[in-house]
Amino acid sequence: MHDTFLNERIYNVLLKLCEENFISRLNKITVIVNPDSHISGSSLYEYFKERNSDLAGDWTEIAVEKQNVGKMNAVIKSIEGEAPDD
């Protein structure tokens, strides 16, 4: 249950960061979570997919690093993306 909540929080922060920085497509995401977390690149990808988000897709590389950041915390270490073509 905790990982579901953390997935949601990561997703929402990524949406906000993309909106603020005019990113329409995520190419690479690096997130740091606690070693006890079950968060993975595939779980984050599935979270985007379940929400029909066009930000992430099979082109998106999602890396998850495990460090002591607290059980319910995550650090978005980096995001790389593209701006809209308009």
DATAHU-V202860 format. One line per field, one symbol per residue. burial: 1 if it has 9 or more other ideal C-beta (glycine too) atoms within 8 Angstrom, else 0. A space follows every 50 residues. Layout:
burial=???
This chain:
burial=00101111111011101100001111111111110010101011101110 001011000101111010100001010010100000
